[in-house]
């Protein structure tokens, strides 16, 4: 057994400060896996991004049914080092920096005895109570590895005045069905609902485009000239909003293509594994039929030789031998036969009679209580 600490919400984590064989790389991998399992159990729609389960996305549903996606990255020194948590969109919030990196005090005060799922739940509740103001749905770009390599990736947290954040509301998204969801009456924080909207949130169309605002009237007229159609097409394709839409479209297409190719590649495997299953199913049906036949025979035998039936058969045999002994006595009285022959036959029948009576009493006492 590993020496454990009382902190850890029942995990029984090994203490890394112990020396010797109590703590090694296998223990670290086991702890990492246990921590990830708690997150997946708490948030079943968690999507594992990396094959070693060190990067995963956790969807969080807001009260207006909009969805936020948080990416959690576990560094090589986790659980000694705190995880990196960032919002997969550019937004403004008291617990986000300019790169949408979460800077919650729980992360700054992380210790290896803490439960990752519980900590993430507390952080996500802050975003549910006060939703962030989304400025762009494009994922933020920053070097996660550089952040992990820093001694303390989370700066000193200084919460801004309430007036700077209380007014934050997520922008309306016309591609999401905004239906009110019931808010629990209990003050105890509860995990987000399991059911989520799996549709891709499309960035809302802005009222103005900065690239267009920077053009002069002559430049606009020049692009709208039929002879300069290629300039207009080039300008349109280089708009930031259009690039983001094309990237979303490409990512969706590539993901769907990968899923389709994976399904196609598995068709042959499914066909190969299906045939043995068919054979086993036929064998199972044959064995089941044979079992049913034998079960019927067994039931008939069990009924025929039940304690009550055996007792009835024994009573009939007792009555038969008793009647035979009485017949022997009557024949002797009527015909005055040989005394020795009479005694031999009569004693044999009466002995058999009392023997069966004794067996009946014992059988009744043992099996017919």
N, C-alpha and C positions, 0 to 999 in steps of 0.2 A: 504493500500500500504506500502511496505517496504521502509525505507530510503535507497537510493542507492548512489553509488559513480560514478564519471564520468569516472573512469578507469575500464576497463573490456570489451571493444570492444562491447558495446551494450547489455551486459548480464543483467545489472541492478541488480548486486549481492547485497544482504543485507550486511550491514556493521556490522561485528561481534563485534565491539567496542560499539555498541548501547546497552543500558541496557533495562531491562523490557522484555515484551513479543515480542519485535521486532525480537529477534534472539534466536532460540532454536535448539534442536536436529533435529527437522523436517526440519528446514532451511538448516542445514548442509547436511542432506541426499538429499534434493532437489538440492543443489549446486553440490554435488558429481554426482548425476544422470545427471544433465545438462552438466557437464564437460565431462562425458563419452559419452553422446550423440553427443557432438561436434566432438569427435574423431571418432566415428563410422560414422558420416556423412561425415567427411573429408576423412576417409580411410574405404570404405565400406567392405573390406575384413578383417577387424579386427575380431579376434576370442576371444570371452569372455571365460575366463578360470574358474573363480569362480562364484558361484551362486549369490553372492552379487555384482558382476561386479567390484570388487576391483582389479582384476588381469586380464589383457587381453594382447594378442599378436598382434602386428602391423607389417604386412609385408611391406617392402620397396624395390622397384625395382631400381637397379643401371642402369647406362647408357649402360652397356654391357648386360642388361637383366637378370643378376644374381639377386638373392633375398637375402635380409637380414631380419631376424626376430628379432624384439625388444620386450621384455616383459616389460610392465608397471605395477607397483604395487602401489596401493593407500593405504597408511597407515590409521589407525583409526583416525588420526588427520588431514587428508586431508580435505579441501584445505588449512588449516593453515600450515601444513607441506608439503614440496615438495614431489612429487612422486619419486619412485625409478625406474630407467630405466636401463636395461642391455641388451646386445646383446646375443642372444641365440647361441653363438659359441665363442670359444676362438680365440682372434684376437689381433692385435697390431694397435693402432691408437692414435693420439694425444688427443682424447677425451675419451679414454678407460683406465681403470686401469688394474692391473694384473688379476682381476676377471671378466673382460669384463663389469664392471660397468661404465655407461656413467657419465663423470665428466664435463659436459659442464657448462660454466658460467651461462647460463640461469637457470639451476637447483639450483646452489648455490645462485642465486639472486631471487629465486622464491618468489612470494607474492600471497596472496589469491585472489587478483583482476586480476591475469593473466589468459589468455585463454589457457587451456591445449592443445587444438588442434594446436593453433598457435605456442606455444612453441615447441611442438614435431616436427612440420613441419620445424622450423628453425634448430633444432638439426639434423634431418634426412638429410637436405640439405647439412650439413657439411660432412656426410658420403657418399652422392651421389657425391659431388665435389671431395673428396679425399677418395676413397674406403679403407677399412681396409685391412690389410694383415692377412688372415685367417691362423691360426696355427693348429686348430683342430675344427672339426664340432661337437664334443661332447659338450653338454651344460655345462657352467661353474657351479661349485658347491660353493655356499656361502650362509650364513644365511641371508635371506632377512629380517626376523624379527629383527635380531640383528642390521642390517643396519638401519631399521626404528626406532629402539629404541635409536640410537645414537643422540646426540644433533644436530650435523651437519654431516649427512652421506657423504657429498661431500667435499673432501679436497680442500685446496686452490689450485686453478688452475694456473699452470705455463706452458704455451705452449712451446714445444721444438722448437729448430731451424728448419726452413723450410726444411733443407736438410735431416732431419730425417724422414719426413713424405711424402715428395713429390714423393718419389719413390715407395710408397705403391701401390700395385695392387693386386686384389683378385686372388687367384690361379685358374687356369682353371678347370672347373668341367665337365668331359666327359658325365655326366648324364643329363646335362642341355643343351638345344639347344641354343647356343649363337648366337643370331641374333641382328644386330645393331638396336638400336631404335633411332628415330629422336630426336635431342636435340632442345628444343625450342629456337628460335632466341631471344626472349625477355630475358632481364636480370632479370625480376621479377621472384622470385622462385614460382614454380607451384607444386601442390601436385603430388605424384607419380601416374602413370597410374593405372586405376582400374583393368585392365586385368593382371592377374599374372599366372605364371606357377605353378600349384598345385602339380606337381610331387615332390617326396621327394628327396632332394639333398643327394646323396651318397658320403661319404668322398672319395677323390681320393686315389688310391693305392700308398703308399709311395715307393720311390726307394730303401730304406733300412729299416730294422727292427732292433731297438735297441736290442731287446731280442736275435736276431740271432747273431748280432755282438759281443755280450758278450760271446758266446759259443766258446769253444776250438774245434780244429779239432777232437780230440778224442770224445768229447761229441756229436758232430754232427754225427760221424760215428756210435757211440753207438745207437743213436736214429734211424738212418736209417737202423739198423739191423732188419731183419724181426722178430726176436724173441722179439724185444722191440717196436713193433708197438704201444702198449698202451702208451709208453713214448712219442712217436712222436705225437699221438693224443692229449694227455694231454697238451704237450707243445704248439701245434697249437691252441687248444681251449683257452689257457691262453694268447695268443697274444692280446695286447691292441686293435689293429685294428679289429681283429676277434670279440672281445667282443663288440666293438661298433657296428659292423654290426649285430651281433645277437640281441643286444638291439634294434636297429632300426627295425629289422624284427619282434621281439616280440611286440614292440609297435604298429607297423602297423597291425599285426595279431589281437592283442587285440582290437584295435580301430575298425577294420572291423567287428570283432565278436560282439562288442557292438552295432554297427550300425545295423548289421543283426538281432540280437536278438530284438533290439528296433522295427525294421520293422515288425518282426514276431508277437511281442506282440500287435502291433497296427492293425493287420489284422482283429481281431475279432471286435475291436472298429469301424474300417472302415465299416465292413459288417453291424454292427448294425445301424450305421448312414446312410448307403447307402439306406436301405429299406424305411425309411421315406421320403428320398429325391425322390425316385422313385414314391411314392404315391403322393407327392406334385407336382411332374412334371406332372403326369396324371391329377390331379385336375386342375393344371394351364392350361393344354391343353384344358380341357373341358370348363373352364371359358373363355379361349381365343376364342374358337369356338362360344360360346354363345355371347360373346362381338362382334365378327365379324358380326353375324346375325343381332344383334340389331343396329350395326353401319350402315348396309345397309339400314334397315328400316328408321333409323333416317335421313340418307342422302336423301332417297326418299321423306320423309315428308318435309325436309328443302328445297328441290328443288321445290316441289309442292307449298309450301306456301312462296316462296321467294317474296320480294317486287314487282318485275317486274311481276311475275305471278298473284299476288293478284291484281295489278293495271289493268292487262289485263282482269281478271274476272270482276272487278268492271265496266270497260268500256263496256263490253258485257251486263251487267245487266242494265246499263244506256241506252244503245241503245235499249234494249228490251222494257223497260217501256216507252221510248219516242215513239217507234213505236206503242205501245198499245194505248197511248193517241191520236195519230194521227188517228188510226183506229176508235176510239170512235167518233171523230169529223166528220169523213167522213160518218159513219153510220147515225149520226144525220142529216147531211145535205141531205143525199139520202132518208131517210125514214121519216123524220120529226117526230121523236119520242117525248116522254115526255120530256119537258125542265128540270124539276126538276131532273129526273133520269139522264139525260145527264150531268147536272152540277155536281151532286154528283160523278159520275164515272170519269168525265174529271178532276175535281179538285183533286181527290184522286191520279190519275195517275201522274198529273203534280207535285203535292207536293212530291210524291215519287221520281220523276225524279230530281227535284232540290235538294232534300235531298241527293241523291246519288252523284250528281255533287259536292255538298259541301264536302261530305266525301272524294271524289276522290281528290279534290284540297288539302285538309288538309293532306291526306295520302301521296300525291305526294310531298308536301312541307316538310313533316317530314322524310320520308323513302327513297325518290328517288332523293336526291340532287346530 
